């Protein structure tokens, strides 16, 4: 009997077709090890591949390439009201080239709220002069935009001192004193229980009593 086989789209293992599952989002075949339930809907019957699941749970933050210009103008706004930038300098600030329309059309530099103009409008600046022949633009500050204050850990969470174990008191406790007193009393009773003999007579030790008779004495 012919068994159909196919390759997993992630781990590239060639498995029997009945061991593969199809992702309902991208429509490709994957093995069971590369499939997870859809966490967005919570339905265990809807399976996603690891690539689609990673895109679902990952946070998407839209970052414009003109955010670098916004940060630069906010920084310059702390000590000046006019900034003259060449197109080459702006390419370095943005980390990318300006579009061709910025080199040819002055209307691209108009102070209309669009994607690229928000790069200087959000910082509180406007375009005052544009010279396409010499390739520079002059920005003028129209309002003050406060800088975002950084929040430090000391401001969010109050200082908590390190826990230090308290030192033990040098004065013994009552329980320990009573145990020591009882031990001393037991030693005194044991000492009194030992028989006292007159003169220099000393009783023979137990080892001599076992080895010799009472009428014989070792040499």
Helices and strands as residue ranges (DSSP letters): E 5-7, E 14-16, G 17-19, E 20-22, E 29-31, G 32-34, E 35-37, E 47-49, H 50-57, H 67-76, E 82-86, H 87-94, H 100-104, G 106-109, H 118-121, E 125-131, E 136-141, H 153-156, H 174-193, H 206-211
